[in-house]
Amino acid sequence: MKNNMKTNSEKIVEILKAEVESYVDYDNLDYMASLTDQGVDSLDFNNVLLVIEEEYDIEIPDSIIGELDTVNALVIYINSRTSA
């Protein structure tokens, strides 16, 4: 990992802010709500996943992408893939 000082949830929010060009209210971001319901479209979501894969040096299987529709789900997945 590139920056061990930040939590995975903080990094994911930073990635969202950098990659999502829609109107997402980051001050009131609900980690349990669907990212789509919060303004993230499918193209932006795919870009976010690509950056996450690069940042964490992991590959997210297509078969589970639909399950990773919240910040919380992304954090849980990343934690499961990066913890030793």
N, C-alpha and C positions, 0 to 999 in steps of 0.2 A: 504494500500500500504506500501511497505517496506521502500522506500526511496523517500520521497516527494520532495527532493531538485532537483532531475533530472526531466527533461521533459519526457513525454511519448515517444517522438521521440528518445531522447537520450537513454532511457532504451531499446527501441526496437532494436536500432543499437547495443547496448551492448549484447543483447540476440542473435542477428544474429552472431556477432563476436564469441560468446562462443559456439554456436551450429552448425554453418555452417562450414564444413570442405573443402569446395570447394574454388576456387580462385575468391573471390569477391573483387573488388577494392573499399574498404571502403572509401578511400580518395575522390573518385569520385562517390559515391553512389547516384543514382538518386531516390529521394523519390517518384517520380511519375511514374517511369518505373517499369515494371513487375520484380519481384524478380527472376523469372525463367530466364528472359533475362539477368539478371545480375549474373547468376551463381549458384543460389540456386535451388537444385533439390528437387523433391517432398518429399523424405524422410527427408531431412533437414528441409523443410518447415513445415512438420508435427511436427517435434521435436520443432521447434520454437513456433508453436501454443500451444503445450503442456506446454512449459515454460511460455508463456504469460498467459495462463489460470491459472497456479499456482501462478505466480507473482501478478496478479491482482485479484485473487480469483473470476474468471468468467468462464462461460462455453460458448464456441463458437459453435453455432449450425452447424452441417454438411452442412445444406442447404445454408449457406452463405460463406463457406470457399473459394469457387471460386472467390468471390468478394473481398477477402482480399489479393490480389496479389501484392500490393505495400506497401511500408513503410507508405505512406500517408493514404492509406485505413485502415491499421492496427491502426494508430494513431487516425483517426476519429472514428473508431469503439470503441476503448478503451476509448476515451474521452466520448463517448455517454453512455458507460456502467458504468463509474466510477464517473461521475459528479453527484453531488446531486441536 
